């Protein structure tokens, strides 16, 4: 009898724990809980910016959620994978040189990111950005002691030593990228970049306000702000919601049509504590539909041209394919370009009545599948674009659904095989990376690794 009772009790306990775990997972995916957690963390982010008197910059894509639209000043791409233990790297795909002018003009910045992986700080802030700062500092000012600044309460002396040993290799990668140090670095940055780490459990407003960070002369403060509080077991229950650490991370899993812009533009509605998940989704769908209709009605062609990026000194432009949804846009595009390459899966059958304006439609789905498909179609695309244009004089516009992935891949292939005058063809990894820098300097993009691998495979085959 006793044995049966023990077995029944153990079964009850197992079922109880299983039910609790199930509910916790459900809470972490809840749109209501995510939004309320983001709002809580956003208040902390704003307090950090006010204390340091420095502007807010988002580390895409997670960091953008924590910054209200009227407070976000810029954005960058620093990946945590470049800071993972034993995988430390300096990425020439994510040089983020566009932010240097911003740092110069504001003396520094507050860079916002978060993590939901049970860590106090994302690897992007604890290692990836410090590596970037160290490399640029050495290029500009020579070696110093310490060689790299890392958060001592997060990074062990052993890991710091291992990272330092890789810095010479990181410098080789930087110099091989073809960046013009004089025009792109030295003309902008006159003093070292110094990482400073801030988390919710380490922030002290009074001590921060004792220093004039916006005018400090010794260095540019790069304040690395982790937005979220570290929570054990995701069990931080608050009035009206369950707090989710790093609520904005991996937004594909929970956000559906919700974006940072939609959230902050409609915060009075979507921030309502009383709305359920279903009600929030319904409101988001309604807002998204209105925005799409409004965008098509409001856009003028001059604004469209401003949204496109000219990859100088070539005749190639890249942009987002959503402009193809605007009535009569083909007539206007034909006045400014000779060839349109449309890689969109959303506007896959675009046409033009102008016989002198060539339209090439090649629908490629987003994601890794599309990146691999790009490899298969690159030969025919390059051939179609360059056919009969020995002087490389035709103006080519390349569009894709994001404006930052497949369009970049095709543009890179064209830059390598049919470069502007004065440049040689590029068929090795070093010169391919150098050509990518031209695109990165022209447009804030983040092409996927799979897309770039497809281009490399095509060019070196």
Secondary structure, DSSP 8 states (H G I E B T S, - for coil): -HHHHHHHHHHHHHHHHHHHHHHHHHHHH-HHHHHHHHHHHHHHHHHHHHHHT--EEEETTGGGGGS-TTTEEEEE---GGGGSTT-----SS---TTHHHHHHHHSEEEEEE---SS-SS-HIIIIIHHHHHHHHHHHHH---SSSS---TTTS-HHHHHHHHHHHHHHHHHHHHTT--HIIIIITT--S-EEEEEE-TTT--HHHHHTS-TTT-SS-EEEEEEE-S---STT-EEETTEEE-TTTTTTGGGT-TT--HHHHHHTHHHHT-TT--HHHHHHHHHHHHHHHHHHHHHH--HHHHHHHSEEETTTTEEEEEGGGGGSTTHHHHHHHH-SEEEE--SSSTT---S-TTSEEEE----SSHHHHHHHHHHHHHHHHHHHTT-TT--S-EEEEESSSSSHHHHHHHHHHHHS--TT-----SHHHHHHHHHHHHHHS-----HHHHHHHHHHHT-
